[in-house]
Amino acid sequence: MYKKIAVLILVLVLLSAALTAAVYANTSGSQQINWRIAGPIFSNIEVASGGATQKYTLLSLTAAGAPGPAQLQVVGTGIPGPITDLCPGLTPQTGLQIKFTDGGFVALFPDQSMLYFVVDDSPDAKNALCVTFDPTDANTGILDYVITGGAGRFEGASGNATVTLSSWGVTSVLSAEVGEVTGTIEMP
């Protein structure tokens, strides 16, 4: 009886491993990104470089959906810019539009594969964090990223992604974010 149960468990483990390998197989062509994201934002982290300091924001987000669950470690900094149609309803009296000037993120998957993203700085890129002066309002944003490579099953990856987000202040340095990441991964 116990031998039959042990054999059944072994067969289920092997089938599970085979299914996982098939799902995570490195295939050429396009894969869609369709993640839901959520997690904390840590603001005003000062980084010293070349005698100057720059303030960065650090995010630690959980992603669910395609191409699989992942942890996203995000860093970025930006500068205030003119309010555009990417921040509808925002005025200089009600808020501020931030343009990200530096940053990116790494997506780490359970199988230790990774994808690398950097802020898209092309002229047509969407790049707006819409910050309201009212702490009870949600801040929103839309940011374009370029995939610059990866590791494991994503080695040699390229492509693009767009992040749409909403965030709410918790304290002066801590916020909470939810959103979506959509895009395409191109594999060689």
Secondary structure, DSSP 8 states (H G I E B T S, - for coil): -HHHHHHHHHHHHHHHHHHHHHHT---SEEEEEEEEEEEEEEEEEEEEETTEEEEEEEEEEEEEEET--EEEEEEEEEEEE---TTSTT--TTTEEEEEEEEEEEEEE-TTS-EEEEEE--STT--EEEEEES-TTS-EEEEEEEEEEEEEGGGTT-EEEEEEEEEEEESSSSEEEEEEEEEEEEEE-
